[in-house]
Amino acid sequence: MAQQLKPRTQRKVGLWLIGGRGSVSTCVVYGLAGLRAGWLEPTGLATTQGPLAGLDLVGFDEIVPAGHDVCRRGMTESAGELVQSNILPQDLVTLAAPEAAAYEARLRPGILDDADVGFADLDPESARLGGLSPREKIARISADFADFARSEKLERLIVVHLASTEAFRPPQDSWRKLAAFESALDQGISPPASCLYAYAALSAGHPYVNFTPSPGSSIPALRELARARRVPHCGSDGKTGETLLKTVLAPMFVARALRVRAWQGYNMLGNRDGEVLADPMHKEAKLRNKNDALRSILGDESAHTHVGIDYVPSLDDWKTAFDLIHFEGFLKTRMTLSFTWTGSDSALASPLVIDLARLADFAARAGEGGEMLHTASFFKSPIGGGTHDFHAQFARLMEYAASHAKRP
C-alpha cells in the first residue's frame, strides 16, 4: 500500500544522467533550462497534461542535473552538433550557457564497459576505471552519487541510464538471484556496466530508470534488490519512434481481425548511437527489443517480421524508418500499408526522460518500490512484462495518475 504523500516545500532533486555528454542528455539539460526560464513550452512532456498534471510532481526548477560519461567531448561541442542538425535552437544554447557550464562541472568520468574499447574520444580516466574490479567500480560510482547528493543538499537522486547500447550478452546464471550476483562481484566477475550502475543506485536507495536496451536493472537479481530495498525502477529501451508507431498500429489489425502476413522495417540513423549499432553485437541487443513487441501483439508465429538498422553518418541525430505492412482481409484480399517516419530521437526522448524522472521521484516519495509497472507505455521492453499494446499501457498510466491525484 502506497504511503500518503506529505505536502512539501521547495526542494532539490538530482538527475544523474549516465551518458551525460550524449545527444539525449544534452537536450535534457538545455530543455530543463528552457522550461525553468519559460523559454520553452512543455511540448512532448506527458506529465504536464491530463491526469498526470494532477500529480504533485517535482518542478522543473527543482531538478539539478549531473552525470557520468566515458567520452571527453565538451557540452559546447555536443550542443553545437545539435544546433547544426536543427534540433537545438541557437538562442536557447546561448541563453542556457551558464546552466550548461554548471552541469558540465558536475560531470564525472564513467565506467568503461569491456566491449566499448576502441571507440573514439574516450576519457583515459574512464578506461582506467574500466580496469578495476567490479566492487571497485561500484564503490567509485557510489562515491560520485554521494558526493553530488551531499554537495547539492539533495532530497533525492534519480539515476537515468542514457549511455549507448551495450553489446549483447546472453543472460548469466549469476544474474538470476541477488546472492549469486553479489558472489560473482566478489569473485571479480563483472556484469555489463549498466548493471553496475543499477546496482550502485538501487543499493543506495536511488530510483533508477533504464532508457536503453542494455540490461540495467531488468535482470532478476537486481529486480530482487529493488524490491528488497523498496526502491522504484523502470525500463527498458525508450519507445520514441518506429516501435511507438508499431505498438499503436498493430492492435488495430488484431482488433479488426486483419491478418498481418509481413511487417518489414528498415532504419537509418547517424550520431554515436548509429556508430555503436554498426557493431553486430551492439545491434543484436537493439533489434531484440524492436521485434519482440510487434510479435507479442500480433500473436501469430507465421507472420514475417524483420527490422534492419544501418548507420548513415550524414544523418547526424536524425533517424528515418521505412515500414511495409502486408496484410490480408476478407476474401483473402491482400493489401499493404506503408509509412515513413523521420524524427530526431534526442528531441523525442529527452522530454520522456524528464517525465520518467518526475514519476520515479513521485513513486519514491509515495513509498513505492520495485517495478514501476505503470510506466510500460514509455518502453519497448517494459520491466515486469505485460501487454505491448500502447493503448492498454497508456490506460494503465492514466489509472495510476487518477488513483494518486492530489486531493483538495
TIFIRO-794797 format. One line per 2 residues: number of its first residue (from 1); their letters; for each residue x, y, z of N, C-alpha, C. Coordinates in steps of 0.1 Angstrom, whole numbers. Layout:
% TIFIRO-794797
NUM) A) X Y Z X Y Z X Y Z; ...
% end
This chain:
% TIFIRO-794797
1) MA) 8 -12 0 0 0 0 9 12 0; 7 21 -10 15 33 -10 12 43 1
3) QQ) 22 49 6 20 59 17 14 71 12; 7 79 21 1 91 17 12 102 16
5) LK) 12 109 5 22 119 2 20 131 12; 32 136 17 32 147 26 34 160 18
7) PR) 27 171 22 30 183 15 45 187 15; 50 193 5 64 197 5 66 211 2
9) TQ) 78 216 6 82 229 2 92 228 -9; 98 239 -13 108 239 -24 119 230 -20
11) RK) 123 221 -30 134 212 -27 143 210 -39; 152 201 -37 162 198 -48 163 183 -51
13) VG) 160 179 -63 161 165 -67 172 164 -78; 182 156 -75 192 154 -85 188 144 -96
15) LW) 192 147 -108 190 139 -120 204 135 -126; 208 122 -123 221 118 -127 219 110 -140
17) LI) 226 116 -151 225 111 -164 237 103 -168; 236 90 -170 247 81 -174 247 82 -189
19) GG) 258 87 -194 259 91 -208 256 106 -209; 262 113 -200 259 127 -197 263 137 -208
21) RG) 271 133 -217 275 142 -228 268 138 -241; 260 128 -241 253 123 -253 242 133 -258
23) SV) 237 130 -269 227 139 -275 214 141 -267; 209 129 -261 197 130 -253 199 138 -240
25) ST) 211 135 -234 214 142 -221 215 157 -224; 222 161 -235 223 175 -239 210 181 -241
27) CV) 200 175 -247 187 180 -249 180 181 -236; 182 172 -227 176 172 -214 181 185 -206
29) VY) 194 187 -206 199 198 -198 195 212 -204; 196 214 -217 192 226 -223 176 227 -222
31) GL) 169 216 -223 155 217 -222 150 221 -209; 156 215 -198 153 219 -185 155 234 -182
33) AG) 166 239 -187 169 253 -186 159 262 -193; 155 257 -205 144 265 -212 131 264 -205
35) LR) 127 253 -199 115 251 -192 114 260 -180; 126 260 -172 127 268 -160 125 283 -163
37) AG) 131 287 -173 131 302 -176 118 306 -184; 110 296 -188 98 300 -196 101 302 -211
39) WL) 113 298 -215 117 300 -230 110 289 -238; 107 277 -232 102 266 -239 88 263 -234
41) EP) 79 258 -243 67 252 -239 69 237 -236; 61 231 -227 64 217 -223 59 207 -234
43) TG) 61 210 -247 57 201 -257 64 187 -256; 56 176 -257 62 163 -256 63 158 -242
45) LA) 60 166 -232 60 161 -218 46 156 -214; 45 143 -212 32 137 -209 28 141 -195
47) TT) 37 144 -186 34 147 -172 28 161 -170; 27 169 -181 22 182 -179 7 183 -184
49) QG) 1 172 -188 -12 172 -193 -21 161 -187; -34 162 -188 -43 152 -183 -42 149 -168
51) PL) -45 137 -164 -44 133 -150 -30 134 -144; -20 132 -153 -6 133 -148 -3 147 -143
53) AG) -9 157 -149 -7 171 -144 -13 173 -130; -22 164 -126 -27 165 -112 -19 159 -101
55) LD) -8 153 -105 1 147 -95 10 158 -89; 14 156 -77 23 165 -70 38 162 -74
57) LV) 42 165 -87 55 161 -92 65 172 -89; 78 168 -89 89 177 -87 89 187 -99
59) GF) 91 200 -95 91 210 -105 104 211 -114; 103 216 -126 115 218 -134 126 226 -127
61) DE) 122 236 -120 131 244 -113 138 237 -101; 133 225 -97 138 218 -86 148 207 -90
63) IV) 150 205 -103 158 194 -108 172 199 -110; 182 192 -105 196 196 -107 203 184 -114
65) PA) 207 186 -127 213 176 -135 228 174 -132; 233 162 -133 247 159 -133 249 145 -140
67) GH) 261 139 -140 261 126 -146 275 121 -148; 276 109 -155 288 102 -159 289 102 -174
69) DV) 301 101 -179 303 98 -193 317 93 -195; 319 85 -206 332 79 -208 339 86 -219
71) CR) 333 97 -225 340 104 -235 343 118 -230; 352 125 -238 357 138 -233 351 150 -241
73) RG) 341 147 -250 335 158 -257 329 168 -248; 331 181 -251 325 191 -242 311 194 -246
75) MT) 304 200 -236 290 204 -239 288 213 -250; 298 222 -252 297 232 -263 297 224 -276
77) ES) 305 214 -277 306 206 -289 293 198 -292; 288 192 -281 276 184 -282 264 193 -286
79) AG) 263 205 -280 252 214 -283 254 219 -297; 267 222 -301 269 227 -315 264 217 -326
81) EL) 267 205 -323 262 194 -333 247 194 -334; 240 196 -323 226 196 -323 220 209 -329
83) VQ) 227 220 -328 223 232 -334 224 231 -350; 236 225 -354 238 223 -368 228 213 -374
85) SN) 222 204 -366 212 195 -371 198 200 -369; 197 213 -366 184 219 -364 175 212 -354
87) IL) 182 208 -343 174 202 -332 174 212 -320; 185 217 -316 186 227 -305 186 241 -311
89) PQ) 177 250 -307 178 264 -312 190 271 -307; 197 279 -315 209 286 -311 206 296 -300
91) DL) 195 302 -300 192 312 -289 191 305 -276; 185 293 -276 184 286 -263 198 282 -258
93) VT) 207 277 -267 220 274 -263 228 286 -257; 226 297 -263 232 310 -258 227 313 -245
95) LA) 214 314 -243 207 318 -231 210 308 -219; 211 295 -222 213 285 -212 228 282 -210
97) AP) 237 290 -215 251 287 -214 256 286 -199; 251 294 -190 255 293 -176 251 279 -170
99) EA) 239 275 -173 234 263 -167 241 251 -173; 245 252 -186 252 241 -193 266 240 -187
101) AA) 273 252 -184 286 252 -178 286 246 -164; 275 249 -156 274 243 -143 272 228 -143
103) YE) 264 224 -153 262 209 -155 275 202 -158; 282 208 -168 295 202 -172 305 200 -160
105) AR) 305 210 -151 314 209 -140 310 198 -130; 297 193 -131 293 183 -123 294 169 -129
107) LR) 299 168 -142 301 155 -148 313 148 -143; 313 135 -142 324 127 -138 327 116 -148
109) PG) 339 111 -148 343 100 -157 335 88 -154; 329 82 -165 321 70 -163 330 57 -163
111) IL) 323 46 -162 330 33 -161 329 27 -175; 341 25 -181 341 19 -195 337 4 -195
113) DD) 328 1 -203 324 -13 -205 334 -20 -213; 337 -33 -211 347 -40 -218 345 -39 -233
115) AD) 333 -40 -238 331 -40 -252 332 -27 -259; 334 -16 -251 334 -3 -257 349 2 -260
117) VG) 358 -7 -257 372 -3 -260 374 -2 -275; 380 9 -280 382 11 -294 374 22 -300
119) FA) 363 27 -293 355 38 -298 363 51 -295; 360 61 -304 368 73 -304 364 82 -292
121) DL) 374 91 -289 371 102 -279 369 97 -265; 375 86 -261 373 81 -248 381 88 -238
123) DP) 376 90 -226 383 96 -215 393 86 -209; 406 89 -208 416 79 -203 412 75 -189
125) ES) 406 84 -181 402 80 -167 391 70 -167; 382 70 -177 372 60 -178 378 47 -182
127) AR) 388 47 -191 395 35 -194 402 29 -182; 408 37 -174 415 32 -162 404 26 -152
129) LG) 393 33 -151 383 28 -142 377 15 -147; 377 13 -160 372 1 -166 380 -11 -163
131) GL) 393 -9 -158 402 -20 -155 401 -24 -140; 393 -17 -132 391 -20 -118 383 -33 -116
133) SP) 383 -38 -104 374 -49 -101 359 -44 -100; 350 -53 -102 336 -49 -101 332 -41 -88
135) RE) 337 -46 -77 334 -39 -64 341 -25 -64; 353 -24 -70 359 -11 -70 351 -1 -79
137) KI) 346 -6 -90 338 2 -99 326 7 -92; 319 -2 -85 307 2 -78 310 12 -67
139) AR) 321 10 -60 325 20 -50 327 34 -56; 333 34 -68 336 47 -74 323 54 -78
141) IS) 314 46 -84 301 51 -88 293 56 -76; 293 48 -66 285 52 -54 291 65 -47
143) AD) 304 66 -48 310 78 -42 306 90 -50; 306 89 -63 301 101 -71 287 104 -68
145) FA) 278 95 -67 264 97 -63 264 105 -49; 271 99 -40 271 105 -26 277 119 -26
147) DF) 288 122 -33 294 135 -33 284 145 -39; 277 141 -50 268 150 -56 256 154 -47
149) AR) 250 143 -41 239 145 -32 243 154 -20; 255 152 -15 259 160 -3 262 174 -7
151) SE) 269 176 -18 273 190 -22 261 198 -26; 251 192 -32 239 200 -36 228 199 -26
153) KL) 230 192 -15 220 191 -4 207 186 -10; 207 175 -17 196 169 -24 187 162 -15
155) ER) 174 163 -18 164 154 -11 164 140 -17; 166 139 -30 166 126 -36 175 127 -49
157) LI) 180 115 -53 187 114 -66 181 104 -74; 178 108 -87 172 99 -97 183 96 -107
159) VV) 186 83 -110 196 79 -119 189 74 -132; 193 80 -143 188 76 -156 199 71 -165
161) HL) 198 59 -171 208 54 -179 205 57 -194; 214 65 -200 212 70 -214 225 67 -222
163) AS) 234 59 -217 246 56 -225 242 47 -237; 252 47 -246 250 39 -259 247 24 -255
165) TE) 240 18 -264 236 4 -262 249 -5 -261; 248 -13 -250 259 -23 -248 258 -35 -257
167) AF) 270 -41 -259 270 -53 -267 261 -64 -260; 254 -72 -268 246 -82 -263 254 -93 -255
169) RP) 249 -96 -244 255 -107 -236 243 -117 -232; 245 -130 -234 234 -139 -230 233 -138 -215
171) PQ) 221 -140 -210 219 -140 -195 228 -150 -188; 233 -146 -177 242 -155 -169 235 -161 -157
173) DS) 239 -173 -153 233 -179 -141 234 -170 -129; 245 -162 -128 247 -154 -116 237 -142 -116
175) WR) 230 -140 -127 220 -128 -128 207 -132 -122; 205 -145 -119 191 -149 -115 188 -146 -101
177) KL) 197 -146 -92 195 -143 -78 205 -133 -73; 200 -125 -63 209 -114 -58 221 -120 -51
179) AA) 219 -130 -44 231 -136 -37 241 -141 -46; 237 -147 -57 246 -152 -68 253 -140 -75
181) FE) 245 -130 -77 251 -118 -84 262 -112 -75; 259 -110 -62 269 -104 -54 281 -113 -52
183) SA) 279 -126 -52 290 -135 -51 299 -134 -63; 293 -132 -75 301 -131 -87 309 -118 -86
185) LD) 303 -107 -81 310 -94 -79 322 -96 -71; 320 -104 -60 331 -106 -50 343 -114 -57
187) QG) 339 -123 -67 349 -131 -74 355 -123 -85; 352 -111 -87 357 -103 -98 351 -105 -112
189) IS) 339 -111 -112 332 -114 -124 323 -102 -127; 326 -94 -137 318 -82 -139 307 -84 -149
191) PP) 295 -79 -145 283 -78 -154 285 -66 -163; 276 -64 -173 276 -51 -181 276 -39 -172
193) AS) 282 -28 -177 283 -16 -169 270 -11 -165; 259 -13 -173 246 -8 -169 241 -15 -157
195) CL) 245 -27 -155 241 -34 -142 249 -29 -130; 261 -25 -132 269 -19 -121 263 -6 -117
197) YA) 259 2 -126 253 15 -123 240 12 -116; 232 3 -121 219 0 -115 221 -6 -100
199) YA) 231 -14 -99 233 -20 -85 237 -9 -76; 246 0 -80 251 11 -71 239 20 -68
201) AL) 230 23 -77 219 32 -75 209 26 -65; 205 13 -68 195 7 -60 200 4 -46
203) SA) 212 0 -45 218 -3 -32 218 10 -23; 219 22 -29 219 34 -21 205 40 -20
205) GH) 195 33 -26 182 38 -24 178 49 -35; 186 50 -46 183 59 -56 174 53 -67
207) PY) 162 58 -70 154 53 -81 162 53 -94; 160 42 -103 168 40 -115 159 38 -127
209) VN) 162 45 -137 155 44 -150 164 40 -161; 161 29 -168 169 25 -179 162 28 -192
211) FT) 167 38 -199 161 42 -212 168 35 -224; 177 26 -221 184 19 -232 180 5 -233
213) PS) 185 -2 -244 182 -17 -245 192 -25 -236; 202 -19 -229 211 -26 -221 204 -32 -209
215) PG) 210 -42 -203 202 -49 -192 198 -41 -180; 208 -32 -175 204 -24 -164 198 -31 -152
217) SS) 187 -26 -147 180 -32 -136 170 -43 -139; 170 -47 -152 160 -57 -157 163 -71 -153
219) IP) 176 -74 -149 179 -88 -146 173 -92 -133; 169 -104 -131 162 -109 -119 169 -105 -106
221) AL) 182 -106 -105 189 -103 -93 187 -88 -89; 187 -79 -98 185 -65 -95 171 -61 -92
223) RE) 162 -69 -99 147 -67 -95 145 -71 -81; 152 -82 -77 151 -86 -63 156 -76 -54
225) LA) 168 -70 -57 173 -59 -49 164 -47 -48; 158 -43 -59 149 -32 -58 137 -34 -49
227) RA) 132 -47 -50 120 -50 -41 125 -50 -26; 136 -56 -24 141 -57 -10 144 -44 -4
229) RR) 149 -34 -12 152 -21 -7 140 -11 -9; 130 -16 -15 118 -7 -18 122 5 -25
231) VP) 129 3 -36 134 14 -45 127 13 -58; 120 23 -63 113 22 -76 123 22 -88
233) HC) 120 15 -98 129 15 -110 120 11 -122; 125 14 -134 117 11 -146 126 10 -158
235) GS) 122 5 -169 129 4 -182 121 -7 -190; 127 -12 -201 139 -8 -207 137 -4 -221
237) DG) 146 5 -226 146 9 -240 135 18 -244; 137 31 -243 127 41 -245 120 39 -259
239) KT) 107 41 -259 99 39 -271 95 53 -276; 102 57 -287 101 70 -292 97 72 -306
241) GE) 99 62 -315 97 64 -329 90 52 -336; 97 45 -344 91 34 -352 84 24 -343
243) TL) 90 20 -332 83 10 -323 71 16 -317; 71 29 -313 59 35 -308 48 34 -318
245) LK) 50 37 -331 40 35 -341 35 21 -342; 45 11 -342 41 -3 -343 31 -7 -332
247) TV) 34 -2 -319 26 -6 -308 12 1 -308; 11 12 -316 -2 18 -318 -10 12 -329
249) LA) -3 9 -340 -10 4 -352 -13 -11 -351; -4 -19 -346 -6 -34 -346 -19 -38 -339
251) PM) -23 -32 -327 -35 -36 -321 -48 -33 -330; -47 -23 -340 -57 -21 -349 -60 -33 -358
253) FV) -49 -39 -363 -51 -51 -372 -56 -62 -364; -52 -64 -352 -57 -75 -343 -72 -73 -340
255) AR) -76 -60 -337 -90 -57 -333 -99 -59 -345; -95 -57 -357 -103 -58 -369 -101 -72 -376
257) AL) -94 -81 -369 -92 -94 -374 -86 -95 -388; -77 -85 -390 -70 -85 -403 -56 -92 -401
259) RV) -53 -101 -409 -41 -109 -407 -29 -103 -413; -19 -100 -405 -7 -94 -409 2 -105 -414
261) RA) 6 -105 -426 14 -116 -432 29 -112 -431; 32 -99 -432 46 -95 -431 46 -81 -426
263) WQ) 56 -78 -418 59 -64 -413 74 -62 -414; 78 -55 -424 92 -53 -427 96 -39 -424
265) GY) 106 -37 -416 111 -24 -412 125 -22 -415; 129 -9 -418 143 -6 -421 146 8 -415
267) NM) 156 8 -407 160 21 -400 174 26 -405; 175 39 -406 188 45 -409 190 56 -399
269) LG) 202 57 -393 204 67 -383 219 71 -382; 221 83 -377 235 87 -376 239 88 -361
271) NR) 247 98 -358 253 101 -344 260 89 -338; 264 90 -326 272 80 -319 264 67 -318
273) DG) 251 68 -315 243 56 -314 243 48 -326; 242 55 -338 243 47 -350 256 41 -352
275) EV) 267 48 -348 280 43 -349 282 30 -341; 277 31 -329 278 19 -320 269 7 -325
277) LA) 258 10 -330 249 0 -335 254 -6 -348; 264 0 -354 270 -6 -366 278 -19 -362
279) DP) 281 -20 -350 288 -32 -345 277 -43 -343; 279 -55 -348 269 -66 -348 264 -69 -334
281) MH) 273 -70 -324 269 -74 -311 260 -63 -304; 263 -50 -307 255 -39 -301 242 -39 -308
283) KE) 242 -42 -321 229 -42 -329 220 -53 -324; 226 -64 -321 218 -76 -316 209 -72 -304
285) AK) 214 -64 -295 207 -60 -283 195 -51 -287; 197 -42 -296 187 -33 -300 176 -40 -308
287) LR) 179 -49 -317 169 -55 -326 160 -64 -318; 165 -70 -308 156 -79 -300 144 -71 -294
289) NK) 146 -60 -289 135 -52 -283 126 -47 -294; 131 -43 -305 123 -37 -316 113 -48 -322
291) ND) 118 -60 -323 110 -70 -329 100 -77 -320; 104 -79 -307 96 -87 -297 83 -80 -295
293) AL) 82 -67 -294 70 -60 -291 59 -63 -302; 63 -62 -314 54 -64 -325 49 -79 -325
295) RS) 58 -88 -324 54 -102 -325 44 -106 -313; 47 -99 -301 38 -102 -290 24 -97 -292
297) IL) 22 -85 -299 9 -80 -301 2 -88 -312; 9 -92 -323 2 -99 -334 -2 -113 -330
299) GD) 6 -119 -321 3 -133 -316 2 -143 -327; 9 -141 -338 8 -150 -350 23 -154 -354
301) ES) 27 -166 -350 40 -170 -353 44 -171 -368; 33 -172 -376 36 -174 -390 38 -160 -397
303) AH) 35 -149 -390 38 -136 -396 53 -134 -397; 57 -128 -409 71 -125 -411 73 -111 -405
305) TH) 83 -110 -396 86 -96 -391 101 -95 -391; 106 -83 -395 120 -81 -396 123 -66 -395
307) VG) 134 -63 -388 139 -49 -386 153 -49 -390; 157 -39 -399 171 -37 -402 175 -23 -397
309) ID) 188 -22 -393 194 -9 -389 207 -7 -396; 209 5 -402 221 8 -408 226 22 -403
311) YV) 239 24 -402 245 36 -398 247 45 -410; 242 57 -410 244 67 -421 249 79 -415
313) PS) 263 81 -415 269 92 -407 263 106 -410; 259 109 -422 255 122 -426 241 126 -420
315) LD) 234 116 -415 221 119 -409 222 126 -396; 234 125 -390 236 131 -376 226 126 -366
317) DW) 218 135 -360 209 130 -349 195 126 -355; 194 126 -368 181 122 -373 180 108 -377
319) KT) 168 102 -376 166 88 -380 154 87 -389; 155 79 -399 144 76 -409 141 61 -408
321) AF) 128 58 -407 124 44 -407 113 42 -418; 115 32 -426 105 28 -436 99 15 -431
323) DL) 86 14 -431 79 2 -428 69 -2 -439; 69 -15 -442 59 -20 -451 51 -31 -444
325) IH) 38 -30 -444 29 -39 -437 21 -46 -448; 22 -59 -450 15 -67 -459 4 -75 -452
327) FE) -9 -72 -454 -19 -78 -446 -30 -84 -455; -38 -93 -449 -49 -100 -456 -62 -97 -450
329) GF) -72 -93 -458 -85 -90 -454 -95 -101 -458; -108 -97 -458 -119 -106 -462 -117 -111 -477
331) LK) -121 -122 -480 -120 -128 -493 -105 -131 -497; -97 -132 -486 -82 -134 -488 -76 -123 -496
333) TR) -82 -111 -496 -76 -100 -504 -64 -95 -497; -53 -93 -504 -40 -89 -498 -38 -74 -501
335) MT) -35 -67 -491 -33 -52 -491 -20 -48 -484; -17 -35 -486 -4 -30 -480 -7 -17 -473
337) LS) 1 -14 -463 2 -1 -456 17 1 -455; 21 13 -459 35 16 -457 36 31 -451
339) FT) 46 33 -444 48 46 -438 63 49 -437; 66 62 -437 80 67 -434 80 76 -422
341) WT) 89 73 -413 90 81 -400 104 87 -400; 104 101 -400 117 108 -399 116 117 -386
343) GS) 125 115 -377 125 122 -365 138 123 -358; 139 131 -348 151 132 -340 149 124 -327
345) DS) 156 114 -325 155 106 -313 157 114 -301; 167 123 -301 170 131 -289 159 141 -286
347) AL) 153 147 -296 142 156 -293 129 148 -288; 128 136 -293 117 128 -288 119 121 -275
349) AS) 132 118 -272 135 110 -260 136 120 -248; 142 132 -250 145 140 -238 133 144 -229
351) PL) 121 147 -235 110 150 -226 105 138 -219; 107 126 -225 103 114 -218 112 111 -206
353) VI) 125 114 -208 134 113 -197 130 121 -185; 126 134 -188 122 143 -177 109 137 -171
355) DL) 100 132 -179 87 126 -174 90 115 -164; 99 106 -169 102 94 -161 109 98 -148
357) AR) 118 108 -148 125 112 -136 115 117 -126; 105 125 -131 95 131 -122 86 120 -116
359) LA) 83 110 -125 74 99 -120 82 90 -110; 95 88 -112 103 80 -103 104 87 -90
361) DF) 106 100 -90 107 107 -77 94 107 -70; 83 108 -77 69 107 -71 67 93 -65
363) AA) 71 83 -72 69 69 -67 77 67 -54; 90 72 -54 98 71 -42 92 79 -30
365) RA) 87 91 -33 81 99 -22 68 92 -17; 61 85 -25 49 78 -21 52 65 -14
367) GE) 64 61 -13 68 49 -6 67 36 -14; 66 38 -27 65 27 -36 79 21 -39
369) GG) 80 8 -42 92 2 -45 91 -9 -56; 102 -13 -62 101 -23 -72 98 -18 -86
371) EM) 93 -26 -95 90 -22 -108 79 -12 -109; 81 -1 -116 71 9 -119 62 4 -131
373) LH) 53 -5 -129 46 -11 -139 38 -1 -148; 34 10 -141 25 20 -148 33 28 -159
375) TA) 46 26 -160 54 33 -170 56 25 -182; 50 14 -184 52 5 -195 51 12 -209
377) SF) 42 22 -210 40 28 -223 52 36 -228; 62 38 -219 74 46 -222 85 37 -229
379) FK) 83 23 -228 94 14 -231 90 4 -242; 100 0 -249 99 -11 -259 98 -25 -252
381) SP) 106 -26 -241 106 -39 -233 104 -36 -218; 92 -34 -214 89 -30 -201 93 -40 -190
383) IG) 100 -36 -180 103 -45 -169 90 -49 -162; 88 -62 -160 75 -66 -155 66 -72 -165
385) GG) 70 -71 -178 62 -77 -189 49 -70 -191; 39 -79 -195 26 -74 -198 24 -71 -212
387) TH) 13 -65 -216 10 -62 -230 19 -51 -235; 21 -52 -249 29 -42 -256 19 -32 -263
389) DF) 6 -34 -262 -4 -25 -268 -3 -12 -261; 1 -1 -269 3 12 -263 -9 17 -257
391) HA) -21 15 -263 -33 20 -258 -36 14 -244; -34 1 -242 -36 -5 -229 -26 0 -219
393) QF) -14 1 -223 -3 6 -214 -6 20 -210; -10 29 -219 -13 43 -215 -25 44 -206
395) AR) -35 35 -208 -47 35 -199 -42 31 -185; -33 22 -184 -28 19 -170 -21 31 -164
397) LM) -13 39 -171 -7 50 -166 -17 61 -161; -28 62 -169 -39 72 -165 -46 67 -153
399) EY) -48 54 -151 -54 48 -139 -45 51 -127; -32 50 -129 -23 53 -118 -24 67 -114
401) AA) -24 76 -124 -25 90 -121 -37 94 -114; -48 88 -118 -61 91 -112 -62 87 -98
403) SH) -56 75 -95 -56 70 -81 -47 78 -72; -37 85 -77 -28 93 -69 -30 108 -70
405) AK) -40 112 -77 -42 126 -79 -43 134 -65; -38 146 -65 -38 154 -53 -53 156 -49
407) RP) -55 155 -36 -68 158 -31 -69 172 -25; -80 179 -27 -82 193 -21 -81 193 -6
% end
